[in-house]
Amino acid sequence: MRCNWLVEYWKIPKRPVGSHAQMSEQLKYIKPKQENILRRYFTDYKSANNFAASIFARGDYHTNIKQG
């Protein structure tokens, strides 16, 4: 069986937060080092997308879905 879809995910770096009254700044994309990227392979897009969505919903991971 061939794995056609790859989900890459990595931790979002935490930043110190000010008071709750301060506006938070938008998160900026920071390209991680290759060794910090975790990978999981799937046979169909639906499963890959469900996994990526569940990881992203935790709030502490960026995700990327690739075909190949």
N, C-alpha and C positions, 0 to 999 in steps of 0.2 A: 504494500500500500504506500502510495506516494504522498508526502506532506506538501501541500501546495501553498499554505498560508503560514506566515511567520508573524508573531506578535513580539515586538521588542518593548520592554518597559524598564524604567529606571526611576530611582527616588528623586523627588523634588527637594532641592536643598532648603532647609528651614532657615528662616530669617528671624531675628529678634523682633518682637512686636511691641509697639508703643501702647498707649492707653486705648481703650475701646472707643473713645471719642474721636481718635485720629482716623483719617481716611487711610485705608490701606492702598499701597501702590499695586499696580497690575503686575502679575508675575511675568517675568521675561524668560524666553526660551534660552536655556543654557545647554549647549551640546555636551553630553557626558563623555567621559573617556570610554574607549571601547571595552575595557575590562569591567566597567560598572554597568553595562547593559545586560539585562537578563533576557532570555529568549524562550519562547514556547511555540511549538509547531502544531498546526491543525490541518485536517484534510478538507475542511470546507470553510467558506467565508463567514457563514452565520455563527459557527462555534467560535471562530477567532474574534469576531466582533463582540459577541457576548462576553467573552473572557476579557477583552480589552476594556469594555464598558464597565465591568465589575471592578477591575483593578483601578481604573481612572476614578470611579465613584468613591473610592476610599479617601481620595483627596491628597494622597502623598506620592502618587506616581504619575509620570508622563507615559503615554503609550504611543506606539506606531505600528500600523499593520502593513505588511509587505507581501506581495505575491512572489513566489519563487521557491 
